[in-house]
Amino acid sequence: MSTPAFTEQSLGKRGSEIVTGSVTGKKFAIIVAGPRGATLDSFTCSNKTGTASGLTGNLPAGYTSYGNFTALDVSAGSIEAYNA
């Protein structure tokens, strides 16, 4: 029996990337602010509706968001982005 995709993503089985600048053209399912937090200037996420302004700016350490992320722009700190 195979492991469901959401479980593989949440356990990091599909890998992750530490983002400290800009990244585009990749697919991430989960983003987590690093141990010192992060400043997220902008992002692209196809399945977030309504205002997303609460997700940009200073994020505290461990802040987690789920979605279909395809671009991130981090100007301070780091974000661990889990592959979709």
C-alpha positions in Angstrom: 0.0 0.0 0.0 1.4 3.4 -1.0 1.7 6.3 1.4 -0.9 9.1 0.7 0.6 12.2 -0.9 -0.4 14.5 1.9 1.4 12.3 4.4 4.6 12.1 2.3 4.6 15.9 2.1 4.0 16.5 5.7 6.7 14.1 6.7 9.2 15.7 4.2 9.5 12.4 2.3 9.4 14.3 -1.0 12.2 16.6 0.1 12.4 20.3 0.9 14.4 23.3 0.0 15.6 26.1 2.3 14.6 29.4 0.7 16.6 32.5 1.6 15.9 34.6 -1.6 13.6 34.2 -4.6 12.5 30.9 -6.1 10.1 30.4 -9.0 9.1 27.5 -11.2 9.0 24.9 -8.5 6.0 23.4 -6.7 5.7 23.5 -2.9 2.9 22.2 -0.8 3.9 23.5 2.7 6.1 26.4 3.8 7.5 26.8 7.3 9.3 29.8 8.6 12.8 29.0 9.9 14.1 29.1 13.5 14.6 32.9 13.4 11.4 33.6 11.5 11.2 35.0 7.9 10.2 38.0 6.0 8.1 36.9 3.0 7.8 39.7 0.5 5.6 38.0 -2.0 4.4 34.6 -3.1 2.3 32.8 -5.8 -0.2 30.3 -4.6 -3.0 29.1 -6.9 -5.4 27.9 -4.3 -5.5 30.7 -1.7 -8.5 32.9 -2.0 -9.3 36.3 -0.4 -6.7 38.6 0.8 -3.3 37.0 1.3 -1.7 40.0 2.9 -1.6 38.2 6.3 0.9 35.7 4.8 3.3 38.4 3.7 5.5 40.4 6.0 7.3 39.1 9.1 6.5 35.5 9.9 7.3 34.1 13.4 9.5 31.0 13.6 7.5 27.8 12.9 4.7 29.6 11.1 3.2 27.1 8.6 1.0 27.5 5.6 -0.3 24.9 3.1 -1.1 25.5 -0.5 0.0 25.2 -4.1 3.0 27.5 -4.0 5.0 28.1 -7.2 7.0 31.3 -6.2 8.4 32.7 -3.0 10.4 35.9 -2.3 12.1 35.8 1.1 14.1 39.0 2.0 15.1 38.0 5.6 15.4 34.8 7.5 14.5 31.5 5.8 11.6 29.3 4.8 11.7 25.6 4.5 9.5 24.8 1.5 8.3 21.2 1.2 8.1 19.8 -2.4 4.6 19.0 -3.7 
